[in-house]
Structure formats: structure tokens, C-alpha cells
């Protein structure tokens, strides 16, 4: 009997994985543990260019608004939601990291769950040859 290959809905670079694991180490990781445990980990030069990695810029559209915003997933110390920098540890940020352009995401807010999709990845550090950001 042949084993079925595992299908992942997220890809993380090895560097992002290590840095994110250190970021949540010693904290209550909550649902973020699933992000790390259920992602395909790949070397930075092999990450697909349509995947949201740390500091990628992408167009995001929230369901119901039809308004697109340019966002980037970042580390908590760099978060500035009003300018589009979303912490990877926030519910929205953790729903986005490692997902591909076209992916539907859902995250929880105090007002209830919300949904949206990644319309396009505009810039990815790894696709431009930056493997250390």
C-alpha cells in the first residue's frame, strides 16, 4: 500500500519557521501552534513566489467590502495596522502567513468571524533574492 502524500495549505521558509518558533517559545501559542505544525517547511530559495512570507506585500480583500488593501505580515514589534503592517501573531496575521494568492482566510474578531482572500502577492522578499529579511 502506497502512502498518500501530505497536502499542505501553507508554506513557510525554514528561516521564517525558526524565527516564528522562537517568537512563540515560552508564550501560550494558542492557535498559532497549528500554523507552525501544519505548514510545509521549505528552503527560502524554493518558496513559491505566490506565498505570503514575512514582510511580503500583498493585496487583500475582505468579504463584503470589495475594497482591496495592501498589507504585509510582520513581527509584533513592527506592527502598525493603520499602515498595513499586521502582526503575524494577530488573528488576521496568523490566518495569512504561508498562504497563497487566491486563498480564502478566516479569522476571529470580538464582533465575530470575518473572511477575506489574498488577491495577489505584490512583493515577496525571497522572490527578489532576499533570504534573510
C-alpha positions as CSV (number, residue, x, y, z in Angstrom):
1,X,0.0,0.0,0.0
2,X,1.4,3.4,-1.0
3,X,1.3,6.3,1.4
4,X,-0.7,9.3,0.4
5,X,1.5,12.4,0.2
6,X,0.5,15.1,2.8
7,X,-1.1,18.1,1.3
8,X,-0.3,21.4,3.0
9,X,-2.3,24.6,2.7
10,X,0.7,26.7,4.0
11,X,4.3,27.0,3.1
12,X,6.9,28.6,5.4
13,X,10.5,29.2,4.7
14,X,12.9,27.5,7.0
15,X,14.1,30.9,8.3
16,X,10.5,32.1,9.0
17,X,9.7,28.8,10.7
18,X,12.7,29.1,13.1
19,X,12.1,32.7,13.9
20,X,8.4,32.2,14.5
21,X,9.0,29.2,16.7
22,X,11.4,31.3,18.8
23,X,8.8,34.1,18.9
24,X,6.1,31.9,20.4
25,X,8.5,29.9,22.6
26,X,7.6,30.4,26.2
27,X,4.3,32.1,25.3
28,X,0.9,30.5,25.1
29,X,0.9,29.8,21.4
30,X,-2.8,29.3,21.2
31,X,-3.9,28.6,17.6
32,X,-0.6,29.7,16.2
33,X,0.9,26.3,17.1
34,X,-1.3,24.9,14.3
35,X,0.3,27.4,11.8
36,X,3.7,26.0,12.6
37,X,2.8,22.4,13.0
38,X,0.7,22.1,9.8
39,X,2.9,24.0,7.4
40,X,5.2,22.7,4.7
41,X,8.7,23.9,5.6
42,X,10.9,24.7,2.5
43,X,14.3,26.3,1.9
44,X,13.9,30.1,1.2
45,X,15.1,29.8,-2.4
46,X,12.4,27.2,-3.1
47,X,9.4,29.0,-1.6
48,X,6.7,29.5,-4.2
49,X,6.6,33.2,-5.3
50,X,2.8,33.5,-4.7
51,X,3.1,32.6,-0.9
52,X,2.8,35.2,1.8
53,X,6.1,35.2,3.7
54,X,7.2,37.5,6.4
55,X,7.3,41.1,5.0
56,X,5.7,40.1,1.7
57,X,3.3,42.8,0.4
58,X,0.0,41.6,-0.9
59,X,-3.4,42.8,-1.9
60,X,-6.1,41.6,0.5
61,X,-9.9,41.9,0.1
62,X,-12.2,41.4,3.0
63,X,-15.5,39.7,2.1
64,X,-18.4,42.1,1.7
65,X,-16.3,45.2,1.2
66,X,-14.9,44.7,-2.3
67,X,-12.2,47.1,-1.1
68,X,-8.6,46.0,-1.5
69,X,-5.8,47.0,0.8
70,X,-2.1,46.4,0.6
71,X,-0.9,44.5,3.7
72,X,2.3,43.0,5.0
73,X,2.7,40.4,7.7
74,X,5.4,41.4,10.2
75,X,6.8,40.7,13.6
76,X,4.8,42.2,16.6
77,X,7.4,45.0,17.2
78,X,6.9,46.2,13.6
79,X,3.1,46.1,13.6
80,X,1.3,49.2,12.5
81,X,-2.1,48.2,11.3
82,X,-3.0,51.7,10.1
83,X,-0.2,51.5,7.5
84,X,-0.9,47.9,6.6
85,X,1.7,46.1,8.8
86,X,-0.2,43.3,10.5
87,X,1.4,41.3,13.3
88,X,1.9,37.6,12.5
89,X,0.6,36.8,16.0
90,X,-2.7,38.6,15.4
91,X,-5.7,36.6,14.3
92,X,-5.6,38.1,10.8
93,X,-1.8,37.8,10.5
94,X,-1.8,34.2,11.6
95,X,-4.5,33.4,9.1
96,X,-2.4,34.9,6.3
97,X,1.2,33.7,6.8
98,X,2.1,30.9,4.5
99,X,-1.0,31.1,2.3
100,X,-1.0,31.6,-1.4
101,X,-2.6,34.2,-3.6
102,X,-6.2,33.3,-4.2
103,X,-6.5,31.7,-0.7
104,X,-9.6,32.4,1.3
105,X,-8.9,33.1,5.0
106,X,-11.0,33.4,8.1
107,X,-10.1,35.0,11.4
108,X,-11.9,35.8,14.7
109,X,-12.6,39.3,16.0
110,X,-14.6,40.5,19.0
111,X,-17.5,41.1,16.7
112,X,-17.3,37.5,15.3
113,X,-15.6,35.7,12.5
114,X,-14.5,37.6,9.3
115,X,-13.4,36.3,5.9
116,X,-11.4,37.6,3.0
117,X,-8.9,36.5,0.4
118,X,-5.4,37.2,-0.8
119,X,-5.9,38.7,-4.2
120,X,-2.2,38.9,-5.3
121,X,1.3,38.8,-3.8
122,X,2.9,42.1,-5.0
123,X,6.3,41.6,-3.4
124,X,8.0,38.7,-1.7
125,X,11.5,39.2,-0.2
126,X,12.6,35.7,-1.2
127,X,11.4,36.1,-4.8
128,X,13.7,39.1,-5.1
129,X,16.7,37.1,-3.7
130,X,16.4,38.4,-0.1
131,X,16.7,35.3,2.1
132,X,17.5,36.9,5.4
133,X,14.7,39.5,6.0
